Amino acid sequence: MKDQRTYKIIGAALEVHKELGCGFLDPQIT
């Protein structure tokens, strides 16, 4: 596994993505 900080950053990004949905990360749709 990569270092703990990287793992936490990825985890946080996935949580945001789950909350806001794909539209937030894909400006072409919004």
C-alpha positions in Angstrom: 0.0 0.0 0.0 1.1 3.6 -0.6 1.7 5.9 2.2 -1.1 6.6 4.7 -1.6 10.2 3.5 -2.2 9.2 -0.1 -4.7 6.6 1.0 -6.6 9.2 3.1 -6.6 11.7 0.2 -8.0 9.1 -2.2 -10.6 8.0 0.4 -11.7 11.6 0.9 -12.0 12.2 -2.8 -14.2 9.1 -3.2 -16.4 10.3 -0.4 -16.9 13.6 -2.1 -17.6 11.9 -5.4 -20.2 9.7 -3.7 -21.9 12.7 -2.1 -22.0 15.0 -5.1 -22.2 12.5 -8.0 -20.4 12.4 -11.3 -21.7 15.8 -12.5 -19.4 17.6 -10.0 -16.3 16.0 -11.5 -17.3 16.2 -15.1 -17.8 19.9 -16.1 -19.0 19.0 -19.6 -22.2 17.6 -18.1 -23.1 20.5 -15.8 
